Amino acid sequence: NILAYRKDPYGVSGEEFIDGYSPGSSYKYVVGYVVQDDIISGTLTVKETLIFSANVHLSDDISNDERKQRVAKVMQDLELEVCADTKVGTEFLRGVSGGERKRICI
């Protein structure tokens, strides 16, 4: 949590090092991880899930066309185009594979 800047630094002391080097100021924008228990909706398709995430996380000044382009690029980069119209799935509804689910959460 500390390395991914997901923890409030209050009360935390010490120094951070990545392979012996102090992370640069842009490090927090390129690091992340997928939590063990995801919180995505299993009733949405892969594409709908990524569009929802884009709508929640991207700035209001980004157009709908740009959002769609970014979602398409993410699906391509994560090799999710094949399952774009497949429901993510729940314990009661068969959906994407475990690996695809983890890539969706990224």
N, CA, C and O atoms as a GROMACS GRO file, in nm:
protein
  424
    1ASN      N    1   0.081  -0.120   0.000
    1ASN     CA    2   0.000   0.000   0.000
    1ASN      C    3   0.086   0.126   0.000
    1ASN      O    4   0.054   0.224  -0.067
    2ILE      N    5   0.194   0.124   0.074
    2ILE     CA    6   0.281   0.241   0.081
    2ILE      C    7   0.349   0.264  -0.054
    2ILE      O    8   0.353   0.377  -0.102
    3LEU      N    9   0.402   0.158  -0.114
    3LEU     CA   10   0.472   0.172  -0.242
    3LEU      C   11   0.378   0.214  -0.355
    3LEU      O   12   0.422   0.278  -0.451
    4ALA      N   13   0.251   0.180  -0.345
    4ALA     CA   14   0.154   0.217  -0.448
    4ALA      C   15   0.081   0.347  -0.414
    4ALA      O   16  -0.012   0.387  -0.483
    5TYR      N   17   0.125   0.414  -0.307
    5TYR     CA   18   0.066   0.540  -0.263
    5TYR      C   19  -0.083   0.527  -0.235
    5TYR      O   20  -0.161   0.617  -0.265
    6ARG      N   21  -0.122   0.413  -0.176
    6ARG     CA   22  -0.262   0.392  -0.139
    6ARG      C   23  -0.284   0.409   0.011
    6ARG      O   24  -0.395   0.391   0.060
    7LYS      N   25  -0.180   0.442   0.083
    7LYS     CA   26  -0.190   0.457   0.228
    7LYS      C   27  -0.162   0.601   0.265
    7LYS      O   28  -0.070   0.663   0.212
    8ASP      N   29  -0.241   0.654   0.357
    8ASP     CA   30  -0.217   0.788   0.408
    8ASP      C   31  -0.081   0.788   0.478
    8ASP      O   32  -0.057   0.707   0.567
    9PRO      N   33   0.009   0.878   0.438
    9PRO     CA   34   0.144   0.877   0.493
    9PRO      C   35   0.152   0.921   0.639
    9PRO      O   36   0.259   0.914   0.699
   10TYR      N   37   0.041   0.966   0.696
   10TYR     CA   38   0.043   1.009   0.836
   10TYR      C   39   0.084   0.892   0.926
   10TYR      O   40   0.024   0.784   0.920
   11GLY      N   41   0.182   0.913   1.006
   11GLY     CA   42   0.228   0.810   1.099
   11GLY      C   43   0.327   0.712   1.038
   11GLY      O   44   0.375   0.623   1.108
   12VAL      N   45   0.358   0.726   0.911
   12VAL     CA   46   0.452   0.638   0.845
   12VAL      C   47   0.587   0.708   0.841
   12VAL      O   48   0.596   0.826   0.806
   13SER      N   49   0.692   0.636   0.876
   13SER     CA   50   0.824   0.696   0.871
   13SER      C   51   0.920   0.604   0.798
   13SER      O   52   0.891   0.486   0.778
   14GLY      N   53   1.032   0.658   0.758
   14GLY     CA   54   1.132   0.578   0.688
   14GLY      C   55   1.147   0.624   0.545
   14GLY      O   56   1.088   0.724   0.503
   15GLU      N   57   1.227   0.551   0.471
   15GLU     CA   58   1.254   0.584   0.332
   15GLU      C   59   1.207   0.471   0.242
   15GLU      O   60   1.202   0.355   0.284
   16GLU      N   61   1.173   0.504   0.118
   16GLU     CA   62   1.132   0.404   0.019
   16GLU      C   63   1.242   0.388  -0.084
   16GLU      O   64   1.303   0.486  -0.127
   17PHE      N   65   1.266   0.263  -0.122
   17PHE     CA   66   1.363   0.235  -0.226
   17PHE      C   67   1.308   0.126  -0.318
   17PHE      O   68   1.249   0.029  -0.271
   18ILE      N   69   1.329   0.142  -0.446
   18ILE     CA   70   1.293   0.043  -0.546
   18ILE      C   71   1.424  -0.002  -0.610
   18ILE      O   72   1.490   0.078  -0.677
   19ASP      N   73   1.462  -0.127  -0.590
   19ASP     CA   74   1.590  -0.177  -0.640
   19ASP      C   75   1.707  -0.088  -0.597
   19ASP      O   76   1.801  -0.068  -0.673
   20GLY      N   77   1.698  -0.036  -0.475
   20GLY     CA   78   1.807   0.045  -0.421
   20GLY      C   79   1.801   0.192  -0.456
   20GLY      O   80   1.887   0.269  -0.413
   21TYR      N   81   1.700   0.234  -0.534
   21TYR     CA   82   1.688   0.374  -0.575
   21TYR      C   83   1.561   0.435  -0.518
   21TYR      O   84   1.460   0.367  -0.502
   22SER      N   85   1.568   0.562  -0.488
   22SER     CA   86   1.451   0.634  -0.443
   22SER      C   87   1.359   0.657  -0.562
   22SER      O   88   1.406   0.702  -0.667
   23PRO      N   89   1.228   0.626  -0.551
   23PRO     CA   90   1.139   0.645  -0.665
   23PRO      C   91   1.126   0.794  -0.700
   23PRO      O   92   1.124   0.879  -0.611
   24GLY      N   93   1.116   0.823  -0.828
   24GLY     CA   94   1.102   0.961  -0.874
   24GLY      C   95   0.963   1.015  -0.846
   24GLY      O   96   0.874   0.943  -0.801
   25SER      N   97   0.946   1.143  -0.872
   25SER     CA   98   0.817   1.208  -0.844
   25SER      C   99   0.703   1.154  -0.931
   25SER      O  100   0.587   1.163  -0.891
   26SER      N  101   0.733   1.098  -1.048
   26SER     CA  102   0.628   1.046  -1.135
   26SER      C  103   0.595   0.899  -1.105
   26SER      O  104   0.504   0.843  -1.166
   27TYR      N  105   0.668   0.838  -1.014
   27TYR     CA  106   0.650   0.696  -0.982
   27TYR      C  107   0.505   0.664  -0.945
   27TYR      O  108   0.451   0.562  -0.988
   28LYS      N  109   0.442   0.750  -0.865
   28LYS     CA  110   0.306   0.719  -0.818
   28LYS      C  111   0.204   0.715  -0.930
   28LYS      O  112   0.094   0.662  -0.912
   29TYR      N  113   0.238   0.770  -1.048
   29TYR     CA  114   0.147   0.768  -1.160
   29TYR      C  115   0.160   0.644  -1.247
   29TYR      O  116   0.078   0.621  -1.335
   30VAL      N  117   0.263   0.564  -1.224
   30VAL     CA  118   0.285   0.446  -1.307
   30VAL      C  119   0.278   0.315  -1.229
   30VAL      O  120   0.289   0.207  -1.288
   31VAL      N  121   0.259   0.322  -1.099
   31VAL     CA  122   0.255   0.202  -1.017
   31VAL      C  123   0.112   0.171  -0.976
   31VAL      O  124   0.029   0.261  -0.961
   32GLY      N  125   0.085   0.045  -0.958
   32GLY     CA  126  -0.046   0.002  -0.911
   32GLY      C  127  -0.047  -0.147  -0.889
   32GLY      O  128   0.050  -0.215  -0.921
   33TYR      N  129  -0.154  -0.197  -0.835
   33TYR     CA  130  -0.168  -0.340  -0.818
   33TYR      C  131  -0.316  -0.376  -0.815
   33TYR      O  132  -0.401  -0.290  -0.793
   34VAL      N  133  -0.344  -0.501  -0.837
   34VAL     CA  134  -0.481  -0.549  -0.833
   34VAL      C  135  -0.504  -0.614  -0.698
   34VAL      O  136  -0.431  -0.705  -0.659
   35VAL      N  137  -0.605  -0.567  -0.626
   35VAL     CA  138  -0.635  -0.623  -0.495
   35VAL      C  139  -0.689  -0.765  -0.510
   35VAL      O  140  -0.740  -0.802  -0.616
   36GLN      N  141  -0.678  -0.843  -0.406
   36GLN     CA  142  -0.719  -0.984  -0.411
   36GLN      C  143  -0.869  -0.998  -0.440
   36GLN      O  144  -0.910  -1.079  -0.524
   37ASP      N  145  -0.950  -0.919  -0.372
   37ASP     CA  146  -1.095  -0.925  -0.391
   37ASP      C  147  -1.138  -0.804  -0.474
   37ASP      O  148  -1.136  -0.691  -0.425
   38ASP      N  149  -1.178  -0.828  -0.598
   38ASP     CA  150  -1.217  -0.718  -0.685
   38ASP      C  151  -1.359  -0.673  -0.654
   38ASP      O  152  -1.435  -0.743  -0.587
   39ILE      N  153  -1.393  -0.556  -0.702
   39ILE     CA  154  -1.526  -0.500  -0.674
   39ILE      C  155  -1.599  -0.466  -0.804
   39ILE      O  156  -1.680  -0.374  -0.807
   40ILE      N  157  -1.569  -0.538  -0.911
   40ILE     CA  158  -1.636  -0.511  -1.038
   40ILE      C  159  -1.769  -0.584  -1.044
   40ILE      O  160  -1.789  -0.686  -0.978
   41SER      N  161  -1.860  -0.531  -1.123
   41SER     CA  162  -1.993  -0.589  -1.137
   41SER      C  163  -1.989  -0.706  -1.235
   41SER      O  164  -1.948  -0.690  -1.350
   42GLY      N  165  -2.030  -0.821  -1.190
   42GLY     CA  166  -2.030  -0.940  -1.273
   42GLY      C  167  -2.139  -0.942  -1.378
   42GLY      O  168  -2.136  -1.026  -1.469
   43THR      N  169  -2.237  -0.852  -1.367
   43THR     CA  170  -2.348  -0.852  -1.462
   43THR      C  171  -2.322  -0.761  -1.583
   43THR      O  172  -2.401  -0.760  -1.677
   44LEU      N  173  -2.212  -0.686  -1.580
   44LEU     CA  174  -2.176  -0.603  -1.695
   44LEU      C  175  -2.082  -0.680  -1.787
   44LEU      O  176  -2.016  -0.775  -1.744
   45THR      N  177  -2.077  -0.640  -1.913
   45THR     CA  178  -1.980  -0.699  -2.005
   45THR      C  179  -1.843  -0.637  -1.977
   45THR      O  180  -1.832  -0.539  -1.903
   46VAL      N  181  -1.740  -0.695  -2.036
   46VAL     CA  182  -1.605  -0.643  -2.020
   46VAL      C  183  -1.600  -0.498  -2.068
   46VAL      O  184  -1.546  -0.412  -1.999
   47LYS      N  185  -1.654  -0.472  -2.184
   47LYS     CA  186  -1.652  -0.336  -2.241
   47LYS      C  187  -1.729  -0.239  -2.152
   47LYS      O  188  -1.682  -0.128  -2.126
   48GLU      N  189  -1.847  -0.278  -2.106
   48GLU     CA  190  -1.926  -0.192  -2.018
   48GLU      C  191  -1.851  -0.162  -1.889
   48GLU      O  192  -1.857  -0.050  -1.838
   49THR      N  193  -1.781  -0.261  -1.836
   49THR     CA  194  -1.704  -0.243  -1.713
   49THR      C  195  -1.593  -0.140  -1.733
   49THR      O  196  -1.572  -0.054  -1.648
   50LEU      N  197  -1.522  -0.151  -1.845
   50LEU     CA  198  -1.413  -0.057  -1.872
   50LEU      C  199  -1.466   0.083  -1.901
   50LEU      O  200  -1.403   0.182  -1.863
   51ILE      N  201  -1.580   0.092  -1.968
   51ILE     CA  202  -1.641   0.223  -1.992
   51ILE      C  203  -1.683   0.286  -1.860
   51ILE      O  204  -1.662   0.405  -1.838
   52PHE      N  205  -1.743   0.207  -1.773
   52PHE     CA  206  -1.782   0.256  -1.640
   52PHE      C  207  -1.660   0.309  -1.566
   52PHE      O  208  -1.664   0.418  -1.508
   53SER      N  209  -1.552   0.232  -1.567
   53SER     CA  210  -1.429   0.274  -1.499
   53SER      C  211  -1.374   0.403  -1.559
   53SER      O  212  -1.331   0.492  -1.486
   54ALA      N  213  -1.377   0.414  -1.691
   54ALA     CA  214  -1.331   0.536  -1.756
   54ALA      C  215  -1.416   0.656  -1.714
   54ALA      O  216  -1.364   0.764  -1.690
   55ASN      N  217  -1.546   0.636  -1.707
   55ASN     CA  218  -1.636   0.746  -1.668
   55ASN      C  219  -1.612   0.789  -1.524
   55ASN      O  220  -1.627   0.907  -1.491
   56VAL      N  221  -1.576   0.696  -1.438
   56VAL     CA  222  -1.552   0.730  -1.297
   56VAL      C  223  -1.417   0.797  -1.278
   56VAL      O  224  -1.405   0.891  -1.200
   57HIS      N  225  -1.314   0.751  -1.350
   57HIS     CA  226  -1.178   0.796  -1.323
   57HIS      C  227  -1.128   0.911  -1.411
   57HIS      O  228  -1.039   0.985  -1.369
   58LEU      N  229  -1.182   0.926  -1.529
   58LEU     CA  230  -1.130   1.029  -1.619
   58LEU      C  231  -1.195   1.164  -1.594
   58LEU      O  232  -1.310   1.173  -1.549
   59SER      N  233  -1.121   1.268  -1.622
   59SER     CA  234  -1.166   1.405  -1.604
   59SER      C  235  -1.288   1.435  -1.692
   59SER      O  236  -1.306   1.375  -1.798
   60ASP      N  237  -1.372   1.528  -1.646
   60ASP     CA  238  -1.493   1.565  -1.720
   60ASP      C  239  -1.463   1.630  -1.854
   60ASP      O  240  -1.549   1.631  -1.943
   61ASP      N  241  -1.343   1.684  -1.872
   61ASP     CA  242  -1.312   1.752  -1.997
   61ASP      C  243  -1.270   1.656  -2.109
   61ASP      O  244  -1.239   1.700  -2.220
   62ILE      N  245  -1.268   1.526  -2.081
   62ILE     CA  246  -1.236   1.427  -2.183
   62ILE      C  247  -1.366   1.384  -2.250
   62ILE      O  248  -1.460   1.341  -2.183
   63SER      N  249  -1.371   1.394  -2.383
   63SER     CA  250  -1.493   1.367  -2.459
   63SER      C  251  -1.528   1.218  -2.456
   63SER      O  252  -1.445   1.132  -2.425
   64ASN      N  253  -1.653   1.189  -2.490
   64ASN     CA  254  -1.698   1.049  -2.496
   64ASN      C  255  -1.621   0.972  -2.602
   64ASN      O  256  -1.590   0.854  -2.583
   65ASP      N  257  -1.590   1.037  -2.714
   65ASP     CA  258  -1.513   0.970  -2.819
   65ASP      C  259  -1.374   0.932  -2.769
   65ASP      O  260  -1.325   0.822  -2.795
   66GLU      N  261  -1.309   1.023  -2.696
   66GLU     CA  262  -1.177   0.994  -2.640
   66GLU      C  263  -1.185   0.881  -2.538
   66GLU      O  264  -1.097   0.795  -2.534
   67ARG      N  265  -1.290   0.880  -2.457
   67ARG     CA  266  -1.308   0.772  -2.359
   67ARG      C  267  -1.321   0.637  -2.430
   67ARG      O  268  -1.260   0.538  -2.390
   68LYS      N  269  -1.400   0.635  -2.537
   68LYS     CA  270  -1.418   0.511  -2.613
   68LYS      C  271  -1.286   0.466  -2.676
   68LYS      O  272  -1.257   0.346  -2.679
   69GLN      N  273  -1.208   0.561  -2.725
   69GLN     CA  274  -1.078   0.528  -2.783
   69GLN      C  275  -0.984   0.470  -2.677
   69GLN      O  276  -0.911   0.374  -2.703
   70ARG      N  277  -0.986   0.529  -2.558
   70ARG     CA  278  -0.900   0.479  -2.450
   70ARG      C  279  -0.941   0.339  -2.407
   70ARG      O  280  -0.857   0.253  -2.383
   71VAL      N  281  -1.073   0.316  -2.398
   71VAL     CA  282  -1.122   0.183  -2.361
   71VAL      C  283  -1.080   0.082  -2.467
   71VAL      O  284  -1.036  -0.028  -2.433
   72ALA      N  285  -1.093   0.118  -2.594
   72ALA     CA  286  -1.052   0.028  -2.703
   72ALA      C  287  -0.904  -0.004  -2.695
   72ALA      O  288  -0.862  -0.118  -2.717
   73LYS      N  289  -0.823   0.097  -2.664
   73LYS     CA  290  -0.678   0.077  -2.652
   73LYS      C  291  -0.645  -0.014  -2.533
   73LYS      O  292  -0.558  -0.101  -2.544
   74VAL      N  293  -0.711   0.006  -2.422
   74VAL     CA  294  -0.688  -0.078  -2.304
   74VAL      C  295  -0.727  -0.223  -2.335
   74VAL      O  296  -0.655  -0.316  -2.300
   75MET      N  297  -0.841  -0.242  -2.402
   75MET     CA  298  -0.883  -0.378  -2.438
   75MET      C  299  -0.781  -0.443  -2.530
   75MET      O  300  -0.751  -0.562  -2.518
   76GLN      N  301  -0.726  -0.365  -2.623
   76GLN     CA  302  -0.624  -0.418  -2.713
   76GLN      C  303  -0.496  -0.451  -2.636
   76GLN      O  304  -0.439  -0.559  -2.652
   77ASP      N  305  -0.450  -0.358  -2.553
   77ASP     CA  306  -0.326  -0.378  -2.477
   77ASP      C  307  -0.334  -0.499  -2.383
   77ASP      O  308  -0.236  -0.570  -2.364
   78LEU      N  309  -0.452  -0.521  -2.325
   78LEU     CA  310  -0.470  -0.630  -2.229
   78LEU      C  311  -0.528  -0.756  -2.293
   78LEU      O  312  -0.564  -0.852  -2.224
   79GLU      N  313  -0.538  -0.754  -2.426
   79GLU     CA  314  -0.588  -0.868  -2.502
   79GLU      C  315  -0.726  -0.913  -2.454
   79GLU      O  316  -0.750  -1.030  -2.426
   80LEU      N  317  -0.817  -0.814  -2.445
   80LEU     CA  318  -0.953  -0.841  -2.399
   80LEU      C  319  -1.057  -0.823  -2.509
   80LEU      O  320  -1.177  -0.834  -2.482
   81GLU      N  321  -1.014  -0.796  -2.633
   81GLU     CA  322  -1.110  -0.774  -2.742
   81GLU      C  323  -1.198  -0.896  -2.766
   81GLU      O  324  -1.317  -0.882  -2.797
   82VAL      N  325  -1.141  -1.014  -2.752
   82VAL     CA  326  -1.214  -1.138  -2.778
   82VAL      C  327  -1.334  -1.153  -2.684
   82VAL      O  328  -1.437  -1.209  -2.723
   83CYS      N  329  -1.321  -1.104  -2.562
   83CYS     CA  330  -1.428  -1.121  -2.464
   83CYS      C  331  -1.500  -0.989  -2.434
   83CYS      O  332  -1.567  -0.979  -2.331
   84ALA      N  333  -1.489  -0.889  -2.520
   84ALA     CA  334  -1.545  -0.756  -2.496
   84ALA      C  335  -1.694  -0.759  -2.466
   84ALA      O  336  -1.742  -0.681  -2.383
   85ASP      N  337  -1.769  -0.848  -2.530
   85ASP     CA  338  -1.914  -0.854  -2.511
   85ASP      C  339  -1.957  -0.967  -2.418
   85ASP      O  340  -2.076  -1.000  -2.411
   86THR      N  341  -1.862  -1.026  -2.348
   86THR     CA  342  -1.891  -1.132  -2.251
   86THR      C  343  -1.913  -1.071  -2.113
   86THR      O  344  -1.841  -0.980  -2.073
   87LYS      N  345  -2.014  -1.121  -2.042
   87LYS     CA  346  -2.036  -1.075  -1.905
   87LYS      C  347  -1.914  -1.112  -1.820
   87LYS      O  348  -1.852  -1.217  -1.842
   88VAL      N  349  -1.880  -1.028  -1.725
   88VAL     CA  350  -1.768  -1.055  -1.636
   88VAL      C  351  -1.795  -1.182  -1.557
   88VAL      O  352  -1.707  -1.267  -1.543
   89GLY      N  353  -1.915  -1.195  -1.506
   89GLY     CA  354  -1.955  -1.317  -1.436
   89GLY      C  355  -1.960  -1.302  -1.285
   89GLY      O  356  -1.894  -1.216  -1.226
   90THR      N  357  -2.040  -1.388  -1.226
   90THR     CA  358  -2.054  -1.393  -1.080
   90THR      C  359  -2.046  -1.539  -1.039
   90THR      O  360  -2.020  -1.627  -1.121
   91GLU      N  361  -2.068  -1.563  -0.912
   91GLU     CA  362  -2.068  -1.703  -0.867
   91GLU      C  363  -2.187  -1.780  -0.924
   91GLU      O  364  -2.186  -1.904  -0.926
   92PHE      N  365  -2.289  -1.708  -0.972
   92PHE     CA  366  -2.408  -1.771  -1.029
   92PHE      C  367  -2.416  -1.759  -1.181
   92PHE      O  368  -2.498  -1.826  -1.244
   93LEU      N  369  -2.332  -1.675  -1.240
   93LEU     CA  370  -2.334  -1.646  -1.384
   93LEU      C  371  -2.196  -1.668  -1.441
   93LEU      O  372  -2.100  -1.599  -1.405
   94ARG      N  373  -2.186  -1.764  -1.532
   94ARG     CA  374  -2.056  -1.792  -1.593
   94ARG      C  375  -2.010  -1.671  -1.674
   94ARG      O  376  -2.089  -1.608  -1.745
   95GLY      N  377  -1.883  -1.640  -1.662
   95GLY     CA  378  -1.830  -1.522  -1.731
   95GLY      C  379  -1.690  -1.547  -1.784
   95GLY      O  380  -1.657  -1.658  -1.827
   96VAL      N  381  -1.608  -1.445  -1.779
   96VAL     CA  382  -1.472  -1.451  -1.832
   96VAL      C  383  -1.384  -1.539  -1.743
   96VAL      O  384  -1.422  -1.576  -1.632
   97SER      N  385  -1.267  -1.573  -1.794
   97SER     CA  386  -1.173  -1.655  -1.717
   97SER      C  387  -1.113  -1.574  -1.603
   97SER      O  388  -1.127  -1.452  -1.598
   98GLY      N  389  -1.046  -1.642  -1.512
   98GLY     CA  390  -0.981  -1.574  -1.399
   98GLY      C  391  -0.875  -1.476  -1.444
   98GLY      O  392  -0.864  -1.367  -1.388
   99GLY      N  393  -0.796  -1.514  -1.544
   99GLY     CA  394  -0.693  -1.425  -1.597
   99GLY      C  395  -0.752  -1.302  -1.662
   99GLY      O  396  -0.701  -1.192  -1.645
  100GLU      N  397  -0.859  -1.322  -1.738
  100GLU     CA  398  -0.926  -1.208  -1.802
  100GLU      C  399  -0.984  -1.115  -1.695
  100GLU      O  400  -0.977  -0.993  -1.707
  101ARG      N  401  -1.042  -1.174  -1.592
  101ARG     CA  402  -1.099  -1.095  -1.482
  101ARG      C  403  -0.992  -1.008  -1.416
  101ARG      O  404  -1.017  -0.891  -1.387
  102LYS      N  405  -0.875  -1.065  -1.391
  102LYS     CA  406  -0.766  -0.987  -1.330
  102LYS      C  407  -0.722  -0.874  -1.423
  102LYS      O  408  -0.694  -0.764  -1.377
  103ARG      N  409  -0.716  -0.902  -1.552
  103ARG     CA  410  -0.675  -0.797  -1.647
  103ARG      C  411  -0.780  -0.686  -1.653
  103ARG      O  412  -0.744  -0.569  -1.669
  104ILE      N  413  -0.907  -0.719  -1.639
  104ILE     CA  414  -1.013  -0.619  -1.636
  104ILE      C  415  -0.993  -0.528  -1.515
  104ILE      O  416  -1.013  -0.407  -1.525
  105CYS      N  417  -0.955  -0.584  -1.403
  105CYS     CA  418  -0.936  -0.507  -1.280
  105CYS      C  419  -0.819  -0.411  -1.286
  105CYS      O  420  -0.815  -0.313  -1.211
  106ILE      N  421  -0.725  -0.438  -1.375
  106ILE     CA  422  -0.609  -0.348  -1.389
  106ILE      C  423  -0.658  -0.212  -1.431
  106ILE      O  424  -0.578  -0.120  -1.448
   0.00000   0.00000   0.00000
